[in-house]
Amino acid sequence: MNKKIKIGLMILTFILITFQVLTVGVALTKGYYLIYDWIFYVINYLIIIIIMYIYFKSRWDIKKSTKVSIAVVLIVINSTFLYKVGLTNVLVSKSSDNKHELILKEYPNMNIKTTRLKRRGVIFGRKVDTLEGSATYKAIENKTYKVDWASDDNAVLTYATDKEEKISAAIYNFRSTDIISYFYVLSSIEGKWVDKENKNNYLIFDRSKIVYSIDNNISGSNIYNYDPKNTTQHGVLSLVVKQKNNPTFSIIINSDSEFGEHEIVKSGGSITIVENTLGNSTPRVFYKQ
């Protein structure tokens, strides 16, 4: 083998191995992951191929059959890990202004919860949280999910958690805010909210119950009543309202809302309501009366 080629291949191998060591030994310990795991295993293939090529071309006293056996074993091991761990489903959804993105990484062949990542650099992401109910049923793999951007800084994920398509929801806020962590979204939206596009669409919260009215454009409005206890707050700007036999929907306080006495949104402020369904739905903006 040409000496320059050999040196070049050895330098390349050293660089690739260093990258792998840093990925496993440094990045993972600090909560950073490759967004696409296949990159790690493709690099492993390259390392194996380069090293075996150098061995085959060298004068080292190793039988050819032994070299082939070593190569096969390494490739099989790498391929096994690639299938079990490296073949991930990655969902990347961007806001309309491309300033924010939602990254979800699902492991279809392992009982591991889907991970949400925040991009760091080009190919790495920092683990932010995990998706509840995603360890056994894989919504991305089964295409039983939907992402609605309620605004350019709020994404609503609707996804199934089992084969019967039991629906769950998660809301991701990318908006910077001065609101304190123990702020209660439900208390702040007390009053009546109306969709300017259709007055028959409204939401009322009077502390004892939540009333949600939606015009079905056929036989009038469907009116649903909810117990305030059946709400789950997500962050400091949003919540999910869910009750048996009623539609599940998410509420996000919009950036144009101002807070008055007792941290209640003033008249003229707005919220966005997203129905958590895998079917067709459009986020609606409701204004405080």
BANUVEX-528525 format. One record per residue: residue number from 0; residue in three letters; x, y, z of N, C-alpha, C, CB in turn. Coordinates in steps of 0.05 Angstrom, whole numbers, always signed. Atoms other than C-alpha are relative to their C-alpha. Glycine has a CB too. Example, Ala and Ser with C-alpha at 12.3 -4.5 7.8 and 13.67 -1.06 7.14 Angstrom:
2
 resi resn    n_X    n_Y    n_Z   ca_X   ca_Y   ca_Z    c_X    c_Y    c_Z   cb_X   cb_Y   cb_Z
    0  ALA    +18    -24     +0   +246    -90   +156    +18    +24     +0    -20     +1    +25
    1  SER    -16    -24     -1   +273    -21   +143    -15    +22    +14     +9     +9    -29
REM end
This chain:
289
 resi resn    n_X    n_Y    n_Z   ca_X   ca_Y   ca_Z    c_X    c_Y    c_Z   cb_X   cb_Y   cb_Z
    0  MET    +17    -24     +0     +0     +0     +0    +18    +25     +0    -19     +0    +25
    1  ASN    -15    -25     +0    +24    +70    -16     +0    +12    +28    -14    +19    -20
    2  LYS     -4     -9    -28    +52   +100    +48    -17    +25     +6    +29     +7     +4
    3  LYS    +16    -24     -5    +16   +167    +39    -29     -7     +3     +3    +20    -24
    4  ILE    +28     +9     -2    -50   +132    +28     -5    -12    +28     -8    -20    -22
    5  LYS     +3    +13    -26    -39    +90    +90     -1    +20    +23    +23    -20     +4
    6  ILE     +0    -21    -21    -22   +150   +133    -26    +16     +0    +24    +19     -4
    7  GLY    +26    -15     +3    -83   +187   +106    -23    -15    +12     -5     +7    -29
    8  LEU    +22    +17    -10   -129   +129   +122     +2     -3    +31     +1    -28    -13
    9  MET     -4     +2    -29    -99   +122   +192     -9    +26    +14    +29     -7     +7
   10  ILE     +9    -26    -12   -110   +196   +206    -30     +2     -1    +13    +24    -16
   11  LEU    +30     -1     +2   -182   +191   +181    -12    -18    +21     -9     -8    -29
   12  THR    +10    +19    -20   -193   +130   +225     +2    +12    +28    +15    -26     -2
   13  PHE     -4    -12    -26   -165   +167   +285    -21    +21     +5    +28    +12     +3
   14  ILE    +20    -21     -2   -212   +226   +272    -27    -12     +5     +0    +18    -25
   15  LEU    +26    +13     -3   -272   +180   +265     -3    -13    +28     -5    -21    -22
   16  ILE     +1    +13    -26   -255   +141   +328     -3    +21    +22    +25    -18     +5
   17  THR     +2    -22    -19   -245   +206   +366    -28    +11     +2    +20    +22     -7
   18  PHE    +28    -10     +1   -314   +230   +344    -18    -19    +15     -9     +3    -29
   19  GLN    +17    +19    -13   -345   +165   +368     +4     +0    +30     +6    -28    -11
   20  VAL     -6     -1    -28   -310   +168   +435    -12    +24    +13    +31     -1     +5
   21  LEU    +11    -25    -11   -331   +240   +446    -30     -2     +1     +8    +24    -17
   22  THR    +29     +3     +1   -403   +223   +426    -10    -17    +24     -9    -13    -26
   23  VAL     +8    +18    -21   -407   +166   +476     +9     +9    +28    +10    -28     -5
   24  GLY    -12     -6    -26   -361   +189   +531     -5    +28    +11    +29     -4     -2
   25  VAL     +4    -28     -9   -375   +264   +533    -28     +9     -5    +20    +18    -15
   26  ALA    +27    -10     +7   -439   +282   +496    -22    -13    +16     -5     -3    -30
   27  LEU    +22    +14    -14   -483   +228   +526     -1     +6    +30     +3    -30     -5
   28  THR     -1     -5    -29   -460   +241   +597    -10    +28     +7    +29     -3    +10
   29  LYS    +10    -27     -4   -480   +314   +589    -29     +4    -11    +18    +20    -13
   30  GLY    +28     -1    +10   -549   +297   +560     -3     +8    -29    -15    +19    +17
   31  TYR     +1     -7    +29   -531   +309   +487     -1    -26    -16    +24    +18     -8
   32  TYR     +3    +24    +16   -552   +259   +434     +2     +8    -30    -27    -14     +6
   33  LEU     +3     -4    +29   -544   +251   +359    -29     +1     -7    +15    -22    -15
   34  ILE    +28     -1     +8   -609   +272   +328     -7    -25    -17     -6    +26    -16
   35  TYR     +3    +24    +17   -601   +216   +277    +21    -20     +8     +2     +7    -30
   36  ASP    -19    +19    -11   -569   +155   +310    +14    -16    -22    -14    -20    +18
   37  TRP    -13    +16    +21   -554   +122   +243    +28    +11     -7    -17     +0    -25
   38  ILE    -27    -12     +5   -495   +171   +237    +21    -15    +15     +0    +30     +8
   39  PHE    -19    +14    -17   -460   +135   +294     +8    -27    -13    -11     -4    +28
   40  TYR     -5    +27    +10   -467    +67   +261    +12     +0    -28    -26    -17     +0
   41  VAL    -14     -3    +27   -448    +90   +191    +29     +6     +4    -14    +23    -16
   42  ILE    -28     -5     -6   -384   +117   +221    +14    -25     +9     +3    +22    +22
   43  ASN    -11    +26     -7   -373    +49   +253     +7    -17    -24    -19    -15    +19
   44  TYR     -5    +15    +25   -379    +17   +185    +25    +10    -14    -24     +1    -19
   45  LEU    -24    -12    +14   -328    +66   +156    +26     -8    +15     -3    +30     -1
   46  ILE    -24     +8    -16   -279    +51   +213     +7    -29     -5     -5     +4    +30
   47  ILE     -5    +28     +5   -287    -24   +203    +12     -5    -28    -26    -17     +3
   48  ILE     -9     +3    +27   -278    -19   +128    +29    +10     -4    -19    +15    -20
   49  ILE    -27    -12     +3   -217    +26   +132    +21    -18    +14     +1    +28    +12
   50  ILE    -20    +17    -15   -182    -17   +186     +4    -26    -15    -10     -5    +28
   51  MET     -3    +26    +13   -196    -82   +149    +14     +4    -27    -28    -13     -5
   52  TYR    -14     -5    +25   -172    -51    +84    +30     +3     +5    -10    +26    -14
   53  ILE    -29     -3     -7   -106    -31   +118    +11    -28     +6     +3    +19    +23
   54  TYR    -10    +27     -7   -100   -102   +146     +4    -17    -24    -20    -13    +19
   55  PHE     -2    +17    +24   -113   -135    +79    +24     +8    -17    -26     +2    -16
   56  LYS    -22    -10    +16    -61    -91    +46    +27     -1    +14     -6    +28     -9
   57  SER    -26     +1    -15     -9    -99   +100    +13    -27     -3     -5     +7    +30
   58  ARG    -15    +25     +1    +44   -152   +107     -2    -15    +26    +29     +6     -8
   59  TRP     +2    +13    -26    +22   -171   +177     -8    -29     -4    -21    +15    +17
   60  ASP     +4    +28     +3    +21   -245   +187    -27     -9    +13    +24    -16    +13
   61  ILE    +27     +8     -8    -54   -255   +195    -13    -13    -23    -17    +24    +11
   62  LYS    +12    +15    +22    -89   -307   +153    -24    +16    -11     -9    -28    +10
   63  LYS    +22    -14    +13   -138   -280   +103    -27     -8    +12     +0     -5    -30
   64  SER    +25     +9    -11   -194   -322   +132     -6    +12    +27     +0    -31     +2
   65  THR     +3    -13    -27   -182   -293   +201     -9    +29     -3    +26     -2    +16
   66  LYS     +8    -27     +5   -186   -223   +173    -29     +3     -8    +18    +12    -22
   67  VAL    +28     +0     +9   -251   -238   +138    -19     -6    +23     -4    -21    -22
   68  SER    +17     +7    -23   -280   -270   +202     -3    +24    +19    +13    -24    +15
   69  ILE     +1    -24    -17   -262   -209   +243    -18    +21    -12    +29    +11     +5
   70  ALA    +16    -20    +13   -293   -163   +192    -30     -7     +2     +8     +3    -29
   71  VAL    +28     +9     +0   -357   -204   +189    -12     +3    +28     -2    -29     -9
   72  VAL    +10     -2    -28   -364   -207   +265     -5    +29     +7    +21    -12    +20
   73  LEU     +3    -28     -6   -354   -132   +272    -24    +12    -14    +25    +16     -7
   74  ILE    +23    -10    +15   -404   -117   +217    -26    -10    +11     +3     -8    -30
   75  VAL    +25    +11    -12   -456   -164   +247     -7    +14    +26     +3    -30     +4
   76  ILE     +5    -14    -26   -448   -132   +316    -11    +28     -5    +26     +1    +17
   77  ASN     +8    -28     +6   -454    -62   +287    -28     +0    -12    +20    +13    -19
   78  SER    +26     +1    +13   -514    -82   +245    -22     -6    +20     +0    -21    -23
   79  THR    +19     +7    -21   -549   -112   +305     -7    +24    +17    +10    -23    +18
   80  PHE     +5    -24    -16   -541    -49   +346    -14    +21    -17    +26    +11    +11
   81  LEU    +13    -19    +18   -561     -7   +286    -30     -6     -1    +12     -1    -28
   82  TYR    +29     +7     +1   -627    -45   +281    -14     +5    +26     -3    -30     -8
   83  LYS    +13     -3    -26   -642    -45   +355     -1    +29    +10    +13    -17    +20
   84  VAL     -2    -27    -11   -619    +25   +373     +2    +22    -20    +25     +1    +18
   85  GLY     -6    -21    +19   -597    +63   +312    -22     +7    -19    +23     -8    -16
   86  LEU    +22     -7    +18   -660    +58   +270    -22    +14    +15    -11    -26    -13
   87  THR    +19    -17    -15   -699   +115   +301    -18    +15    -19    +14    +19    +19
   88  ASN    +18    -17    +16   -759   +154   +276     +3    +28    +12    -29    -10     +2
   89  VAL     -4    -27     -9   -744   +228   +280    -20    +19    -13    +29    +10     -7
   90  LEU    +19    -19    +10   -798   +280   +274    +11    +28     +5    -28     -3    +15
   91  VAL     -9    -28     -2   -776   +352   +259    -21    +17    -12    +28     +4    -14
   92  SER    +21    -18     +9   -831   +403   +255     +8    +29     +6    -28     -7    +14
   93  LYS     -9    -28     -3   -815   +477   +244    -24    +19     +0    +20     +7    -22
   94  SER    +20    -21     +1   -856   +539   +257     +0    +14    -27     +5    +21    +23
   95  SER     +2    -12    +26   -879   +579   +197    +23    +20     -6    -26    +13     -4
   96  ASP    -22    -19     +4   -824   +631   +209    +28    -13     +3     -3    +23    +20
   97  ASN    -25    +15     -2   -771   +576   +218    +18     +8    +23    +16     +2    -26
   98  LYS    -16     -8    -23   -749   +606   +284     +1    -22    +22    -11    +26    +11
   99  HIS     +2    +20    -20   -770   +547   +326     -6    -27    -13    -22     +7    +21
  100  GLU     +5    +27    +10   -773   +472   +317     -5    -20    +22    +24    -10    -17
  101  LEU     +5    +22    -19   -800   +411   +352    +13    -25    -11    -31     -4     +3
  102  ILE    -14    +24     +8   -755   +351   +349     -7    -23    +19    +31     +4     +0
  103  LEU     +7    +23    -16   -780   +283   +373    +15    -24    -12    -30     -5     +1
  104  LYS    -15    +23     +9   -738   +220   +370    -12    -25    +13    +30     +3     +8
  105  GLU    +14    +24     -9   -774   +153   +374    +17    -25     -6    -27     -3    -14
  106  TYR    -14    +25     +3   -743    +84   +384    -20    -23     -5    +17     -7    +26
  107  PRO    +21    +20     +7   -788    +35   +346     +5    -28    +10     -5     +0    -29
  108  ASN     -7    +28     -7   -751    -28   +367     +7     -3    +29    +22    -10    -17
  109  MET     -7     +1    -29   -742    -12   +441    -22    +12    +17    +28    +14     +5
  110  ASN    +20    -11    -19   -787     +1   +501    +12    +25    +14     -9    -21    +20
  111  ILE    -11    -25    -10   -758    +71   +509    -19    +22     -8    +29     +5    -10
  112  LYS    +18    -22     +6   -800   +134   +514    +12    +18    -22     -6    +17    +25
  113  THR     -8    -19    +21   -798   +182   +455    +13    +24    +14    -24     +8    -18
  114  THR    -15    -22    -12   -748   +237   +471     -3    +26    -16    +30     -7     +1
  115  ARG     +0    -27    +12   -755   +311   +457    +28    +12     +2    -22    +19    +12
  116  LEU    -27    -12     +0   -690   +344   +436     -1    +29     -8    +17    -15    -20
  117  LYS     -4    -28     +8   -668   +416   +431    +26     +1    -15     -1    +20    +24
  118  ARG    -24     +1    +17   -619   +425   +374    +23    +15    +11     -7    +10    -28
  119  ARG    -26    -12     -7   -547   +439   +391    +20     -6    -22    +10    -11    +28
  120  GLY    -16     +5    +23   -504   +449   +331    -17    -11    -23    +24    -19     +6
  121  VAL    +14    +10    +23   -522   +413   +267    -12    -28     +5    +19     -1    -24
  122  ILE     +8    +27     -2   -527   +340   +286     -6     -9    +29    +20    -18    -11
  123  PHE     +5     +8    -28   -534   +340   +363    -25    +15    +11    +24     +7    +17
  124  GLY    +23    -12    -14   -593   +355   +408     +2     -6    +30    -26    -10    -11
  125  ARG     +0     +5    -29   -600   +363   +483    -27    -11     +9     +6    +27    +15
  126  LYS    +25    +12     -9   -652   +320   +517    -15    +19    +18     +6    -27    +15
  127  VAL    +16    -19    -16   -708   +364   +544    -20    -15    +17    -15    +19    -19
  128  ASP    +19    +17    -15   -762   +314   +564     -8    -24    -16    -25    +16     +8
  129  THR    +10    +24    +14   -798   +250   +544    -30     +2     -3     +9    -26    +14
  130  LEU    +29     +0     +6   -867   +236   +517    -14    -23    +15     -4     -4    -31
  131  GLU    +14    +20    -17   -914   +201   +565    -16    -19    -18    -20    +14    +19
  132  GLY    +15    +20    +15   -945   +136   +540    +13     -9    -26    -27    +10     -6
  133  SER    -13     +5    +26   -894   +128   +484    +20    -23     +1    +14    +24    -10
  134  ALA    -20    +21     -2   -852    +70   +511     -7    -25    -15     +4     -7    +29
  135  THR     +9    +25    +13   -894    +13   +483    -14     +5    -26    -19    -15    +19
  136  TYR    +13     -6    +26   -937    +45   +429    +14    +22    -14    -30     +7     +4
  137  LYS    -16    -19    +15   -900    +82   +375    -17    +16    -20    +23    -15    -15
  138  ALA    +18    -17    +16   -942   +139   +347    +12     +9    -26     -9    +23    +16
  139  ILE    -13     -9    +24   -891   +164   +297     +2    -23    -20    +28    +12     +6
  140  GLU     -2    +24    +17   -879    +94   +270    -27     -7    -13    +10    -24    +16
  141  ASN    +27     +7    +10   -955    +83   +263    -14    +24    -13    -16    -11    +23
  142  LYS    +11    -24    +12   -967   +154   +237    -26     +8    +13     -5     -5    -30
  143  THR    +23     -8    -15  -1018   +167   +291     +7    +24    +18    -11    -24    +17
  144  TYR     -7    -25    -14   -997   +237   +310     -6    +24    -18    +30     +0     +9
  145  LYS     +3    -25    +15  -1007   +309   +289    +12    +23    +15    -31     +5     -6
  146  VAL    -11    -24    -13   -971   +374   +303    -14    +24    -11    +31     +2     -6
  147  ASP    +13    -26     +7  -1009   +440   +303    +16    +22    +13    -30     +1     +9
  148  TRP    -13    -24    -11   -971   +505   +310    -22    +20     +6    +22    +11    -20
  149  ALA    +20    -19     -7  -1020   +547   +349     +8    +29     -6     -7     -3    +30
  150  SER    -13    -25     +8   -973   +605   +336    +29     -7     -7     -2    +22    +23
  151  ASP    -28     +6     +7   -901   +612   +315    +17     -8    +24    +12    +23    -15
  152  ASP    -16     +7    -23   -879   +600   +386    -14    -20    +19     +6    +25    +16
  153  ASN    +14    +20    -15   -927   +546   +409     -9    -23    -18    -24    +11    +15
  154  ALA     +7    +24    +16   -934   +475   +382    -16    -19    +17    +25    -14    -11
  155  VAL    +17    +19    -14   -988   +426   +401     +2    -27    -13    -30     +9     +1
  156  LEU     -3    +27    +11   -974   +352   +392    -24    -17    +10    +27    -13     +9
  157  THR    +22    +19     -6  -1034   +304   +389    +10    -27     -9    -27     +8    -13
  158  TYR    -11    +26     +8  -1015   +231   +389    -15    -23    +14    +30     -2     +7
  159  ALA    +13    +24    -11  -1043   +161   +402    +20    -14    +19     -9    -19    -22
  160  THR    -16    +14    -19  -1018   +120   +461     -5    -30     +0     -4    +11    +28
  161  ASP     +4    +29     +3  -1045    +52   +441    -13     -6    -27    -18    -11    +23
  162  LYS    +11     +9    +26  -1073    +12   +382    -29    +10     -4     +2    -30     -3
  163  GLU    +27    -10     +2  -1143    +36   +398     -1    +30     -4    -16     -7    +26
  164  GLU     -3    -29     +6  -1117   +107   +385    -11    +17    +22    -12     +7    -26
  165  LYS     +7    -17    -23  -1129   +133   +455    +18    +25     -2     +5    -15    +27
  166  ILE    -14    -25     +6  -1110   +206   +448    +12    +13    +25    -20    +20    -13
  167  SER    -13    -16    -20  -1061   +245   +489    +11    +25    -13    +23    -16    +15
  168  ALA    -10    -26    +12  -1032   +315   +480    +23    +11    +16    -23    +20     -2
  169  ALA    -22    -14    -13   -970   +354   +495     +3    +27    -13    +27    -16     -1
  170  ILE     -2    -27    +11   -959   +429   +487    +29    +10     +6    -21    +19    +13
  171  TYR    -28    -10     -3   -890   +460   +475     +1    +30     -5    +18    -16    -20
  172  ASN     -1    -29     +2   -879   +533   +488    +29     +9     -5    -10    +13    +25
  173  PHE    -26    -10     +7   -820   +569   +456     +2    +30     +5     +7     -5    -30
  174  ARG     +2    -29     -5   -840   +639   +479    +14     +7    +26    -29    +10     +0
  175  SER    -12     -9    -25   -797   +675   +530    -22    +16    +16    +25    +18     -5
  176  THR    +21    -13    -16   -840   +700   +588    +11     +5    +28    -25    -18     +1
  177  ASP     -7     -7    -27   -834   +732   +656    -19    -13    +20     +1    +30     +4
  178  ILE    +20    +13    -18   -892   +691   +684    +14    -19    +19    -22    -14    -17
  179  ILE    -12    +17    -20   -874   +655   +748    -10    -29     -3     -6    +10    +28
  180  SER     +6    +28     +5   -875   +579   +750    -26    -10    +13    +23    -17    +11
  181  TYR    +24     +9    -13   -935   +573   +797    -25    +15    -10     +2     +2    +30
  182  PHE    +23    -14    +12   -980   +615   +752    -20    -20    -10    +10    +18    -24
  183  TYR    +21    +19     +7  -1047   +581   +740    -15    +10    -25    -20     -4    +23
  184  VAL    +12     -9    +26  -1071   +585   +668    -31     +0     +2     +8    -19    -22
  185  LEU    +29     +2     -1  -1143   +563   +683    -12    +24    +14     -9    -25    +14
  186  SER    +11    -23    -15  -1154   +618   +734     +2    +26    -16    +15     +4    +27
  187  SER     -5    -25    +15  -1126   +671   +686    -19     +3    -23    +28     +0    -10
  188  ILE    +18     -2    +23  -1177   +655   +631    -29     +1     +8     +4    -24    -20
  189  GLU    +28     -3    -10  -1239   +667   +674    -15    +20    -18     +0     +8    +29
  190  GLY    +17    -18    +16  -1295   +698   +633     -9    -14    -26    +16    +25     -7
  191  LYS    +11    +10    +26  -1324   +690   +563    +19     +7    -23    -28    +11     -6
  192  TRP    -18     -3    +23  -1282   +681   +500    -16     -8    -25    +25    -18     +3
  193  VAL    +16     +4    +24  -1312   +686   +430    +18     +0    -25    -21    +22     -3
  194  ASP    -13     +1    +26  -1287   +667   +361    -12    +22    -18     -3    -28    -14
  195  LYS    +11    -22    +17  -1293   +730   +318     -9     -9    -27    +22    +21     -4
  196  GLU     +8    +11    +26  -1300   +687   +256    -28    -13     +1    +20    -20    -10
  197  ASN    +26    +13     -3  -1362   +653   +284     -8     +3    +30     +2    -31     -8
  198  LYS     +9     -6    -27  -1399   +679   +345    -11    -24    +15    -21    +22     +0
  199  ASN    +11    +24    -13  -1428   +609   +358    +23    -17    +13    -15    -16    -20
  200  ASN    -23    +13    -13  -1358   +586   +377     +9    +17    +24    +24     -4    -21
  201  TYR     -9    -16    -23  -1343   +607   +448     +8    -19    +23    -23    +18    +10
  202  LEU     -9    +14    -24  -1312   +586   +514     -7    +17    +24    +31     -7     -2
  203  ILE     +6    -14    -25  -1336   +604   +583    +12    -15    +24    -31     +3     +4
  204  PHE    -10    +11    -25  -1301   +592   +649     -9    +18    +23    +31     -4     +0
  205  ASP    +10    -16    -23  -1336   +614   +713     +8    -12    +27    -30     +2     -1
  206  ARG    -12    +13    -23  -1294   +574   +763    -14    -25     +8     +0    +19    +23
  207  SER    +14    +24     -7  -1348   +522   +772     -1    -20    -23    -28     +6     +9
  208  LYS     +1    +17    +24  -1348   +495   +701    +12    +14    -24    -29     -9     -6
  209  ILE    -10    -10    +26  -1320   +503   +631    -21     -8    -20    +28    -12     -7
  210  VAL    +19     +5    +21  -1369   +510   +574    +13     +6    -27    -26    +18     +3
  211  TYR    -13     -3    +26  -1344   +499   +503    -21     -5    -21    +24    -21     -3
  212  SER    +20     +2    +21  -1389   +512   +444    +13     +2    -28    -21    +23     +3
  213  ILE    -11     +0    +27  -1372   +495   +372    -23     -3    -20    +20    -23     -3
  214  ASP    +20     +1    +21  -1416   +508   +311     +8    -22    -20     -2    +28    -15
  215  ASN     -6    +22    +19  -1420   +445   +269     -9     +5    -28    -13    -26    +10
  216  ASN     +8     -9    +27  -1448   +483   +209    -22    -17    -13    +24     +0    -18
  217  ILE    +21    +17    +11  -1504   +432   +201    -26     +3    +16     +8    -29     -1
  218  SER    +24     -1    -17  -1552   +429   +260     +3    +20    +23     -6    -28    +10
  219  GLY     -4    -20    -21  -1527   +487   +301    +25     -6    +16    -24     -1    +19
  220  SER    -24     +2    -17  -1478   +487   +359     +0    -25    +17     +4    +25    +17
  221  ASN     -4    +21    -20  -1451   +430   +400    +12    +12    +25    +19    -23    -11
  222  ILE     -9    -13    -25  -1444   +452   +472     +9    -22    +20    -23    +17    +13
  223  TYR    -11    +20    -18  -1399   +413   +520     +7    +13    +26    +26    -13    -13
  224  ASN     -6     -9    -27  -1391   +420   +595    +23    -16    +11    -25     -1    +18
  225  TYR    -23    +13    -12  -1326   +404   +631     +4     +8    +29    +26     +8    -16
  226  ASP     -7     -5    -27  -1306   +398   +703    +29    +12     +0     -1    -26    +18
  227  PRO    -27    -12     +0  -1246   +445   +716    +21    -18    +11     -1    +25    +18
  228  LYS    -19    +19    -10  -1213   +387   +752    +12    -17    -22    -12    -18    +21
  229  ASN     -9    +16    +22  -1206   +353   +685    +18    +16    -19    -23    -12    -16
  230  THR    -19    -15    +16  -1151   +400   +661    +28     -6     +9     -7    +31     +2
  231  THR    -29     +4     -6  -1076   +392   +658    +16    +23    -11    +10    -27    -12
  232  GLN    -15    -23     +9  -1031   +452   +656    +27    -10    -12     +6    +19    +23
  233  HIS    -26     +5    +14   -971   +450   +608    +16    +26     +0     -4    -11    -29
  234  GLY    -15    -24     -2   -919   +501   +626    -15    +22    +14     +9     +9    -28
  235  VAL    +13    -23    -13   -943   +571   +645    -19    +14    -19    +20    +19    +11
  236  LEU    +17    -14    +19   -983   +589   +583    -22    -17    -12    +17    +11    -22
  237  SER    +19    +17    +14  -1025   +530   +564    -10    -23    +18    +13    -12    -24
  238  LEU    +12    +22    -15  -1069   +473   +588    -16    -17    -20    -17     +9    +23
  239  VAL    +17    +19    +16  -1107   +412   +561    -25     -5    +16    +16    -26     -6
  240  VAL    +26     +5    -12  -1181   +403   +575    -10    -27    -11    -20    +23     -5
  241  LYS     +8    +27     +8  -1205   +331   +574    -21    -11    +18    +25    -18     -1
  242  GLN    +21    +13    -15  -1268   +296   +595    -13    -22    -17    -22    +20     +9
  243  LYS    +11    +23    +14  -1300   +229   +577    -24     +9    -17     -8    -21    +20
  244  ASN    +22     -4    +20  -1347   +232   +516     -1    +29    -11    -27     -6    +13
  245  ASN     -2    -27    +11  -1327   +304   +502    +26     +3    -16     -1    +21    +23
  246  PRO    -25     -5    +14  -1275   +332   +453    +22     +9    +19     -4    +21    -22
  247  THR    -24     -9    -15  -1205   +341   +482    +11    +24    -16    +21    -22     +4
  248  PHE    -11    -23    +14  -1175   +409   +467    +21    +14    +17    -22    +20     -8
  249  SER    -21    -15    -13  -1115   +452   +484     -5    +30     -1    +28     -7    -12
  250  ILE     +3    -29     -1  -1115   +525   +505    +27    +12     +4    -20     +9    +23
  251  ILE    -25    -14     -3  -1056   +571   +495     -5    +30     +2    +19     -6    -25
  252  ILE     +3    -29     -3  -1053   +643   +521    +19    +13    -20     +6     +9    +29
  253  ASN    -16    -12    +21  -1029   +686   +463    +16    +24    +11    -18    +10    -23
  254  SER    -18    -21     -8   -975   +739   +467    -13    +28     +2    +24     +2    -19
  255  ASP    +13    -26     -1  -1024   +797   +458    -17     +3    +25    -18     +3    -25
  256  SER    +16     -1    -24  -1058   +781   +524    +14    +16    +22     -8    -28    +10
  257  GLU    -11    -15    -23  -1048   +829   +583    -16     -9    +24     -3    +31     -4
  258  PHE    +12    +10    -25  -1062   +810   +655     -7    +23    +18    +19    -20    +14
  259  GLY     +9    -20    -18  -1102   +851   +703     +0    -10    +29    -28    +10     -7
  260  GLU     +3     +8    -28  -1125   +842   +775     -2    -30     +3    -24    +14    +13
  261  HIS     +0    +29     -6  -1114   +772   +803    +11    -16    -24    -28     -9     +7
  262  GLU    -13    +13    +23  -1074   +755   +740    -20    -11    -20    +18    -23    +10
  263  ILE    +20     +8    +20  -1137   +749   +698     +4    +16    -25    -29     +4    +11
  264  VAL     -5    -13    +26  -1130   +764   +624    -21    +22     -4     -1    -20    -23
  265  LYS    +18    -22     +5  -1160   +832   +606    -16     -3    -25    +16    +27     -1
  266  SER    +16     +0    +24  -1214   +843   +554    +17     +8    -24    -25    +19     +3
  267  GLY    -15     -5    +24  -1186   +842   +484    +23    -19     -4    +10    +28     +0
  268  GLY    -21    +20     +3  -1134   +790   +499    -10    -25    -15    +10     -9    +28
  269  SER     +9    +23    +16  -1136   +725   +461    +13    -26     +9     +6     +4    -30
  270  ILE    -10    +27     -4  -1126   +650   +467     -3    -15    -26    -14    -15    +24
  271  THR     +4    +18    +23  -1117   +597   +414     -9    -27    +11    +27     -3    -16
  272  ILE    +10    +26     -8  -1157   +533   +420     +6    -20    -23    -30     +1     +6
  273  VAL     -6    +21    +19  -1132   +470   +385    -14    -25     +9    +31     -4     -2
  274  GLU    +13    +25     -7  -1176   +409   +384    +19    -23     -4    -26     -5    -18
  275  ASN    -19    +22     +1  -1135   +347   +400    -13    -24    -13    +10     -7    +28
  276  THR    +11    +22    +16  -1157   +300   +345    +20     -6    -22    -27     +8    -12
  277  LEU    -17     +8    +22  -1120   +261   +292    -12     +6    -27     +7    -30     +2
  278  GLY    +13     -8    +24  -1171   +284   +242     +6    +28     -7    -30     -5     +2
  279  ASN     -4    -27     +8  -1176   +350   +207    -11    +20    +20    -13     +5    -28
  280  SER     +9    -22    -18  -1180   +411   +252    +18    +24     -4     +1    -10    +30
  281  THR    -15    -25     +4  -1158   +483   +250     +1    +15    +26    -13    +17    -23
  282  PRO     -2    -17    -24  -1132   +524   +309    -18    +24     -3    +29     +8     +6
  283  ARG    +18    -23     +0  -1183   +578   +328     +9    +20    +21    -29     -9     +5
  284  VAL     -7    -22    -19  -1169   +645   +361    -25    +11    +12    +17    +22    -15
  285  PHE    +23    -11    -14  -1218   +667   +414     +9    +25    +16    -12    -22    +20
  286  TYR     -7    -25    -13  -1220   +737   +443    -17     +4    +26     -5    +24    -19
  287  LYS    +13     -5    -25  -1237   +758   +514    -21    +22     -3    +21     +7    +22
  288  GLN    +22    -20     +1  -1304   +795   +520     +2    +20    +23    -27    -14     -1
REM end
